[in-house]
């Protein structure tokens, strides 16, 4: 099979020589930092961990049909200039995602450099940057209600604006350096600080105002970017029995899209129902796009006494990851026709947690299975799967 990669360089011949040296030590370096390039198997495995080289599978993959962002990639990964793993993530997903609170100028430089290398090949979807941020969790008083408009309210807004503006400056500086045009195409926001209170209009109005203030600031700094919010769709009641709207938004906020947390991937009926319930809410609110946040190799498992608990290493059947990759990357429109495929409303996807997190050691092979499903590759060979 022809490999989809091209490690075109913007740097000097000396740097190219350094890249050649890297080839011999790449797996050791990445294993030290990530512990994930060579991954272990579940009880389905017929191969030893050393035989399952995820990197060799990544270079064979076609790019995904839709842009996939993620939770912010770990800083030590972003520090690896010329990283082939980072390049493959960028090439396949069309993006690199960073943590807006913590990312450094040098890490943004590496993201721009890596995306520019991908874009040099002329892909149909350009590689861009996604910026994560958790507003109202940083400077705003931990015990304050959303109605508070004291100094920490304005400190939160100022901090957010400062970080977004710094990232914008760093991206522009790196683009000048490499002669590229890499953009920030999404700001991914996760606020779990406030819950809507039924019947309390003062609380809910203040909550909406605070969330919209962040949204407007993000749009001011990055006017061309998508502004995506986590937790704006369907969820469960606390006893995990009934469906309801997520309490993290009132429904009256600025909302170009809704979202849903597909963190029960092995429970396929439950996953589809969660998406369908979010579609119902979106239809009631007049919103078209639905953005799934997807957990691979992890998620909420059934338990006792709590009905569900989070498992960081849930190495379920790879065919399930393959199927959800196929579903979410469907391009079927919902505008007309008798068959209504709700997944056609998905324009982008967000992975949680970040790619190749040490906490999810089998994420790599589930990602390969997901991409194969999304790109109509039926086989799961080479992943220790029977």
Buried (B, 14 or more C-beta within 10 A) or exposed (E): EEEBBEEEEBBEEEEEEEBEEBEEEBBEBBEEBBBBBBBBBBEBBEEEEEEBBBBEBBBBBBBBBBBBBBBBBBBEBBBBBBBBBBBBBBBBBBBBBBBBBEBBBEBBBBBBBBBBBBBBEEEEBBBBBBBBBBBBBBBBBEEBEBBBEEEBBEBBBEBBBEBBBBBBEBBEEBBEEBEBEBBBBBBBBBBEBBEBBEEEEEBBBBBBBBBBBBBEBBBEBBEEBBBBBBBBBBBBEEEEEEBEBBBBBBBBBEBBBBBBBBBBBBBEEBBBBBBBBBBBBBEEBEBEBBBBBBBBBBBBBEEEEEBBEEBBEBBBBBEBBBBBBBBBBBEEEBEEEEEEBBBBBBEBBBBBBBBBBBEBBBBBBBBBBBBBBBBEBEEBEBBBBE
